[in-house]
Amino acid sequence: MNKQLKDHKQIGQELELFFTNDIAPGAPFWLPKGMVIFKELEKYIRKLTENAGYLETSTPIMVKSELFKQSGHWAKFGEHNMYNLQLSDEADGSNPEGYTLKPMNCPESTILYRFRPRSYKELPLRLAEIGRLHRREKSGEVNGLLRVRQITMDDAHIYATEDQIFDEVSNILDMMIQFYKSFGFEYEFRLATRPETRAGSDENWDKAEKKLAEALEKKGLKAGDKLGDGAFYGPKIDVHIKDAQDREWQLATVQLDFHMPEAFDLKYIDEKGEQKRPVMIHRAIFGSFERFLAILTENFQGAFPLWLSPVQVQIIPIAERHNSYAQKVLEQLKAAEIRAEVDARAEKMQAKIRDAQMQKISYMIIVGDREESENKIAVRSRNGQDSGTLSLEDFLAKVKEEVESKA
């Protein structure tokens, strides 16, 4: 580890973003400031998916274990990697039935698809879900937000005809590129092929691998090989990035699946009135919120871009007599939907500025006699740059542009 870089767990504690506790191993506690970042990322991915024609859904967090036996996940992961319970509806506990905390969303997505008969006119049907999942990671492998037992996934499942595969996979790759570029990450694509233990016919695996390889080739995207590292139900294209400590992580993924539509007998009616089998495309852009946030926290060392900063502006009155004017400035900032606070402590101005910089707050507004008399503000950035005295209107225009551009 680079000694100059702080670990995301340390930053999370110092900036009061998140922490872990032995009472819930592998499941983070999110503090209010951390939830600001979490919700802003949710808003961002929701906007991307909404613009791409996805429909948001939600499925139960606990279902009968039979679902995962039907999908094939039980045979692959079973009792060692999933949280399984025996529950009874009887007062004496008799006739218990197996239930599982879902470790993935895809089997339940097929239940949504089967809600009613589907027509070819509905395809591609893009169903998105931001859902909590639970996986029994080994205690020695659990690490802050990088490897957790409670996971938040930005999943989506697209039901399409075979003729629609290229367009859908191509659009997903474009979304991945847009997303990771917006955070300044360098990324690599990897094509993961059939594992030794898998479901489905070799014919479908041949077809699925060929379709993904063609999508990469037609888009001019180079991809490394991950031989034998596909999901048990289909091949995939993964996005790999390196974090601030030069460790490599797999985050985004797009997976092509002919197996699950067969396992759940999914159908649609084509233009000739005949029943056909759709293809299922699995997609996640973050990979998981937790891992992405860990990497993001270390990458920025807590100095998040303005749109993600839990507190975007700290207002610092020079003396107690300036508190009233500071409150007026605060009200105007909040009316403009800027996350702001007033530091009204009986501390010296330089101490307040230093504390705001330690908390990685993007901007500090200093208000004293001059600013109050001229109805203006003095602005400093967390890196020490002094923007001089501005009108609040000019400052708001600058901040809004920075937020909207996600600079």
C-alpha positions in Angstrom: 0.0 0.0 0.0 1.2 3.5 -0.8 1.9 5.0 2.6 0.8 8.4 1.5 -2.7 7.1 0.7 -5.3 6.4 3.3 -7.5 3.3 3.3 -11.2 3.8 2.5 -12.1 2.5 5.9 -10.0 5.1 7.6 -11.4 7.9 5.4 -14.9 6.6 6.0 -14.4 7.0 9.8 -12.6 10.3 9.7 -15.2 11.9 7.4 -18.1 10.1 9.1 -19.3 8.4 5.9 -19.5 4.7 6.9 -18.1 2.1 9.3 -18.3 -1.6 10.0 -19.1 -3.2 13.3 -18.6 -6.8 14.6 -22.4 -6.9 15.3 -22.9 -7.2 11.6 -19.8 -8.6 9.9 -19.5 -7.7 6.3 -22.4 -5.3 6.3 -21.6 -1.5 6.5 -23.3 1.1 8.6 -24.0 4.2 6.5 -23.8 7.5 8.4 -25.8 10.6 7.1 -22.9 12.0 5.1 -22.2 8.7 3.5 -25.8 8.3 2.5 -25.6 11.6 0.6 -23.0 10.1 -1.6 -24.9 6.8 -1.9 -28.1 8.6 -2.9 -26.3 10.8 -5.4 -24.8 7.7 -7.1 -28.3 6.2 -7.1 -29.7 9.3 -8.8 -27.0 9.2 -11.4 -27.4 5.5 -12.4 -31.2 5.9 -12.3 -30.9 8.8 -14.8 -28.7 6.8 -17.1 -31.0 3.8 -17.1 -34.1 5.9 -17.4 -32.6 7.7 -20.5 -31.8 4.3 -21.9 -35.4 3.0 -21.7 -35.2 0.9 -18.6 -38.1 0.4 -16.3 -37.4 0.2 -12.5 -38.7 -2.7 -10.5 -38.3 -4.2 -7.0 -38.4 -7.8 -5.9 -38.6 -9.5 -2.5 -35.4 -9.9 -0.5 -36.3 -13.3 0.8 -38.0 -16.1 -1.4 -38.5 -19.8 -1.2 -35.2 -21.7 -1.9 -36.9 -23.6 -4.7 -36.4 -20.6 -7.0 -32.6 -20.9 -6.8 -32.8 -24.6 -7.3 -34.7 -24.0 -10.5 -32.3 -21.3 -11.7 -29.2 -23.5 -11.0 -27.7 -21.2 -8.4 -28.4 -23.8 -5.6 -26.3 -26.4 -7.3 -23.5 -23.8 -8.0 -23.5 -22.0 -4.6 -25.9 -23.8 -2.3 -25.8 -23.6 1.4 -22.2 -22.5 1.6 -22.5 -19.2 -0.2 -26.2 -18.3 0.5 -28.1 -17.5 3.7 -30.8 -20.2 4.0 -33.5 -20.5 6.6 -36.1 -23.1 7.6 -39.3 -21.3 8.4 -42.7 -22.6 9.5 -46.1 -21.0 9.3 -47.2 -23.3 12.2 -47.2 -22.3 15.8 -45.4 -25.4 16.8 -42.8 -25.0 14.1 -43.8 -28.0 12.2 -43.6 -28.5 8.4 -40.8 -25.9 7.9 -40.0 -24.7 4.4 -36.7 -23.5 3.0 -36.2 -19.8 2.3 -33.2 -17.9 1.0 -32.0 -14.3 1.3 -31.5 -13.5 -2.3 -27.8 -13.5 -3.4 -28.7 -12.2 -6.8 -31.7 -10.6 -8.6 -31.9 -12.5 -11.9 -34.1 -15.5 -10.9 -36.8 -13.1 -9.4 -36.5 -10.9 -12.6 -37.8 -13.9 -14.5 -40.9 -14.0 -12.3 -41.5 -10.4 -13.2 -41.2 -11.3 -16.9 -43.7 -14.1 -16.4 -46.3 -11.9 -14.7 -48.3 -11.9 -18.0 -48.0 -13.1 -21.6 -45.4 -11.1 -23.6 -45.5 -10.0 -27.2 -42.5 -9.3 -29.5 -43.7 -5.7 -29.5 -42.6 -5.4 -25.9 -39.1 -6.5 -26.6 -36.5 -5.5 -25.8 -37.9 -5.3 -22.3 -35.4 -3.7 -19.9 -36.1 -4.2 -16.2 -33.8 -2.5 -13.7 -33.5 -3.0 -10.0 -31.3 -1.4 -7.3 -31.5 -4.2 -4.7 -29.9 -5.5 -1.6 -28.3 -8.9 -1.8 -26.7 -11.2 0.8 -23.8 -13.5 0.2 -21.9 -15.6 2.7 -18.4 -14.4 2.0 -15.7 -16.1 4.2 -14.8 -14.1 7.2 -11.1 -13.9 6.2 -12.1 -12.4 2.9 -14.4 -9.6 4.2 -12.7 -6.3 3.8 -14.5 -2.9 4.5 -16.6 -2.1 1.5 -14.4 -3.9 -1.0 -15.8 -7.4 -0.1 -19.0 -7.4 1.9 -21.8 -9.8 2.8 -24.6 -7.3 2.2 -24.3 -6.0 -1.3 -26.2 -3.2 -3.2 -26.4 -4.0 -6.9 -27.5 -1.8 -9.8 -28.9 -4.8 -11.7 -30.8 -4.9 -14.9 -32.1 -7.7 -17.0 -33.0 -7.3 -20.6 -35.3 -9.7 -22.4 -34.8 -9.6 -26.1 -34.9 -11.5 -29.4 -31.7 -12.9 -30.8 -31.7 -10.2 -33.5 -31.7 -7.5 -30.8 -28.6 -8.9 -29.0 -26.0 -6.7 -30.7 -27.9 -3.4 -30.2 -28.6 -4.1 -26.5 -25.0 -5.3 -25.7 -23.7 -2.3 -27.7 -25.8 0.2 -25.8 -24.7 -1.3 -22.5 -21.0 -1.0 -23.5 -21.6 2.6 -24.4 -23.2 3.2 -21.0 -20.2 1.6 -19.3 -17.8 3.8 -21.2 -19.8 6.9 -20.4 -20.0 6.0 -16.7 -16.3 5.2 -16.1 -15.1 8.2 -18.1 -17.3 10.5 -16.0 -15.2 9.5 -13.0 -11.9 9.7 -14.7 -11.2 6.0 -14.5 -9.1 4.1 -17.0 -10.8 0.8 -17.8 -10.3 -2.5 -19.7 -12.8 -4.9 -21.1 -12.4 -8.7 -20.6 -14.3 -11.4 -22.3 -15.0 -14.3 -19.9 -15.8 -17.6 -21.5 -17.4 -20.9 -20.4 -16.4 -22.4 -17.1 -15.8 -26.1 -16.7 -19.0 -26.5 -14.6 -21.9 -24.8 -16.4 -25.5 -25.0 -17.4 -27.0 -25.2 -20.9 -25.9 -26.7 -24.2 -22.6 -26.3 -25.9 -24.6 -25.0 -28.9 -26.0 -22.1 -26.9 -22.6 -21.4 -25.3 -21.0 -21.3 -28.8 -23.7 -18.9 -29.9 -23.5 -16.6 -26.8 -19.7 -16.4 -26.9 -19.7 -15.5 -30.6 -22.4 -12.8 -30.1 -20.3 -11.1 -27.4 -17.1 -11.3 -29.3 -18.9 -9.8 -32.4 -20.2 -6.9 -30.3 -16.7 -6.0 -29.1 -15.3 -6.4 -32.6 -18.0 -4.3 -34.3 -17.5 -1.5 -31.8 -13.7 -1.6 -32.2 -13.2 -2.4 -28.5 -10.2 -4.5 -27.5 -10.8 -7.1 -24.8 -8.5 -9.3 -22.8 -9.4 -13.0 -22.2 -10.8 -14.5 -19.0 -10.8 -18.1 -20.1 -13.2 -20.2 -18.1 -14.4 -17.3 -16.0 -17.9 -16.8 -17.3 -21.0 -17.2 -15.2 -22.3 -20.7 -14.9 -25.3 -19.7 -17.2 -23.4 -17.7 -19.8 -20.4 -15.8 -21.0 -19.8 -12.1 -20.1 -17.9 -9.0 -20.8 -16.4 -7.5 -17.6 -14.9 -4.0 -17.0 -11.7 -4.0 -15.0 -10.2 -0.9 -13.4 -7.2 -0.2 -11.2 -7.6 1.7 -7.9 -5.4 4.3 -6.4 -3.2 1.5 -4.9 -2.8 -0.1 -8.3 -5.0 -3.1 -7.4 -7.2 -4.4 -10.1 -11.0 -4.9 -9.6 -13.8 -6.2 -11.8 -16.8 -3.9 -11.6 -19.2 -3.6 -14.5 -20.5 -6.7 -16.3 -22.8 -7.6 -19.2 -23.7 -11.3 -19.5 -25.5 -13.2 -22.3 -27.8 -16.0 -21.0 -29.7 -18.6 -23.0 -30.0 -20.9 -19.9 -32.3 -19.1 -17.6 -35.1 -18.4 -20.1 -35.1 -22.2 -20.7 -35.0 -23.0 -16.9 -38.0 -20.7 -16.3 -39.8 -21.5 -19.6 -39.9 -17.8 -20.7 -41.8 -17.1 -23.9 -43.0 -14.3 -26.1 -45.5 -14.4 -29.0 -43.8 -13.4 -32.3 -45.3 -11.6 -35.3 -46.6 -14.9 -36.7 -48.4 -15.7 -33.4 -45.9 -18.4 -32.5 -44.3 -18.9 -29.1 -40.5 -18.1 -29.0 -37.9 -18.1 -26.3 -36.3 -14.7 -25.4 -32.7 -14.2 -24.7 -31.8 -12.8 -21.2 -29.0 -10.2 -20.9 -27.7 -9.4 -17.3 -26.1 -6.0 -16.7 -24.6 -4.1 -13.8 -22.7 -0.8 -14.3 -21.3 -0.2 -10.8 -20.8 -3.8 -10.1 -21.7 -3.1 -6.5 -22.3 0.2 -4.8 -20.1 -0.8 -1.9 -17.0 -1.8 -3.9 -17.3 1.2 -6.2 -17.6 3.6 -3.3 -14.5 2.0 -1.6 -12.5 2.6 -4.8 -14.0 6.0 -5.3 -13.2 7.1 -1.7 -9.6 6.0 -2.0 -9.2 7.5 -5.5 -10.3 10.9 -4.3 -8.9 10.4 -0.8 -12.3 11.8 0.5 -12.1 15.0 -1.6 -15.1 14.1 -3.7 -16.2 16.1 -6.7 -18.7 18.8 -5.8 -21.8 16.9 -7.0 -20.9 14.0 -4.6 -19.6 16.1 -1.6 -21.8 15.5 1.5 -21.3 19.1 2.5 -20.7 21.3 -0.6 -20.3 24.6 1.2 -19.3 25.6 4.7 -20.3 29.1 5.7 -17.9 30.6 8.2 -18.9 33.8 10.1 -15.8 35.7 11.3 -17.5 36.7 14.5 -20.7 36.0 16.4 -22.3 39.2 15.1 -22.1 37.8 11.6 -24.1 34.7 12.4 -27.4 36.3 11.3 -26.0 37.1 7.9 -24.5 33.6 7.6 -28.0 32.2 8.2 -29.4 34.3 5.5 -26.8 33.0 3.1 -27.5 29.5 4.2 -31.2 29.8 3.5 -30.4 31.0 -0.1 -28.0 28.2 -0.7 -30.5 25.6 0.6 -33.2 27.1 -1.6 -30.9 26.5 -4.5 -30.5 22.9 -3.4 -26.9 23.3 -2.4 -25.8 21.2 0.6 -24.5 23.8 3.1 -23.8 24.3 6.8 -22.9 27.2 9.1 -20.0 26.8 11.4 -21.2 29.1 14.3 -18.7 27.7 16.9 -16.8 30.2 19.0 -13.6 29.4 17.3 -11.1 31.5 15.3 -11.8 31.9 11.6 -8.5 30.1 10.7 -9.4 27.1 12.9 -12.8 26.9 11.2 -11.2 27.0 7.7 -8.7 24.3 8.7 -11.5 22.1 10.0 -13.5 22.5 6.8 -10.4 21.6 4.8 -9.8 18.5 7.0 -13.4 17.5 6.2 -12.7 17.9 2.5 -15.6 20.4 2.1 -15.5 21.8 -1.5 -16.1 25.5 -0.8 -15.9 27.8 2.2 -17.8 31.1 2.3 -16.4 33.7 4.7 -18.7 36.4 5.9 -17.7 39.5 8.0 -18.5 43.2 8.2 -17.5 44.0 4.7 -19.4 41.1 3.1 -22.5 41.9 5.1 -22.5 45.6 4.3 -22.0 44.9 0.5 -24.4 41.9 0.5 -21.6 39.7 -0.9 -19.5 36.7 0.2 -15.8 35.8 0.2 -15.1 32.4 -1.3 -12.3 29.9 -0.8 -11.9 26.4 -2.1 -10.6 23.4 -0.1 -7.3 23.5 -1.9 -6.7 27.1 -0.6 -7.6 29.0 -3.7 -9.1 32.4 -2.9 -11.9 33.4 -5.4 -12.2 36.9 -3.8 -15.5 38.6 -3.0 -18.5 37.6 -5.1 -22.2 38.2 -5.2 -24.2 35.1 -4.0 -25.9 34.9 -7.5 -22.5 34.6 -9.3 -21.4 32.0 -6.8 -24.6 30.0 -7.2 -24.3 30.0 -11.0 -20.7 28.7 -10.7 -21.6 26.0 -8.3 -24.7 24.8 -10.2 -22.6 24.6 -13.4 -20.0 22.5 -11.6 -22.6 20.2 -10.1 -24.5 19.7 -13.4 -21.4 19.0 -15.4 -20.1 16.6 -12.8 -16.7 18.1 -13.1 
